[in-house]
Amino acid sequence: MRDYETTIVLASDLEADRLEAKLDGFRQLFGEGIEIKDQGVQRLAFTIKRRSQARYLMIFHKNEPDRIADIEAKLRLDESVIRFLTCRGE
């Protein structure tokens, strides 16, 4: 198992209950022992999909390298996820 950091850019117009449901879904998707840091809604440097603001989430997790491809495939299918990036942690 390796350490990873995933940054997710979500649509800023998510309601509180939908955001909590999304966070619970991320907890199930990434597995046990994750840490989610909500960076809040921030202004984007340039528009992405006609949006000028988005919510940033940083997720620190441990997973097997082959599991990362599955996680990223599920993130691509989520319509509220604007962008994401997974990096190996230290």
C-alpha positions in Angstrom: 0.0 0.0 0.0 1.2 3.5 -0.9 0.3 6.9 0.3 -1.6 9.1 -2.3 -3.0 12.6 -2.4 -6.0 13.3 -4.5 -7.2 16.8 -5.2 -10.8 17.1 -6.4 -12.4 20.2 -7.8 -16.2 20.0 -7.3 -19.0 22.2 -8.6 -19.6 25.0 -6.1 -23.4 24.9 -6.3 -23.8 21.7 -4.4 -26.3 22.0 -1.5 -25.2 20.9 2.0 -27.0 17.6 2.0 -25.7 16.7 -1.5 -22.2 17.6 -0.4 -22.4 15.4 2.6 -23.7 12.5 0.5 -20.8 13.1 -1.9 -18.3 13.1 0.9 -19.7 9.8 2.2 -19.4 8.4 -1.3 -15.8 9.4 -1.5 -15.1 7.8 1.9 -16.5 4.5 0.5 -14.7 4.9 -2.8 -11.2 5.6 -1.3 -11.5 3.0 1.5 -10.6 3.1 5.2 -8.1 5.5 6.8 -8.6 8.5 4.6 -8.4 12.1 5.6 -10.6 14.7 3.7 -9.7 18.4 3.9 -12.3 20.7 2.5 -10.5 23.8 1.2 -13.8 25.6 0.6 -15.1 27.4 -2.5 -12.4 29.3 -4.3 -12.3 31.4 -7.5 -10.8 29.5 -10.4 -7.9 31.1 -12.3 -9.8 30.5 -15.6 -13.3 29.2 -16.4 -13.7 25.5 -16.5 -17.0 24.2 -18.0 -18.4 27.7 -17.7 -17.7 27.9 -14.0 -15.7 30.6 -12.3 -15.8 29.1 -8.8 -15.4 25.6 -7.4 -15.0 23.7 -4.1 -11.6 22.1 -3.5 -11.2 18.9 -1.6 -7.9 17.3 -0.7 -8.0 13.5 0.1 -5.1 11.7 1.7 -5.4 7.9 1.4 -3.5 4.6 1.2 -4.3 2.3 -1.7 -2.7 -0.3 -3.9 -1.4 1.2 -7.2 -3.8 -0.8 -9.4 -6.8 0.5 -7.4 -6.0 4.1 -8.4 -7.2 3.5 -11.9 -10.5 2.2 -10.7 -10.9 5.3 -8.4 -10.1 7.7 -11.2 -12.5 5.9 -13.6 -15.3 6.5 -11.1 -14.4 10.1 -10.6 -14.5 10.7 -14.4 -18.1 9.5 -14.4 -19.2 11.8 -11.6 -20.8 14.9 -13.1 -20.2 17.1 -10.1 -16.4 16.5 -10.3 -14.9 19.2 -12.6 -11.2 18.1 -12.3 -9.1 15.8 -10.2 -5.4 14.9 -9.8 -3.8 12.0 -7.9 -0.2 12.2 -6.8 1.9 9.8 -4.8 2.5 11.0 -1.3 5.7 10.9 0.6 
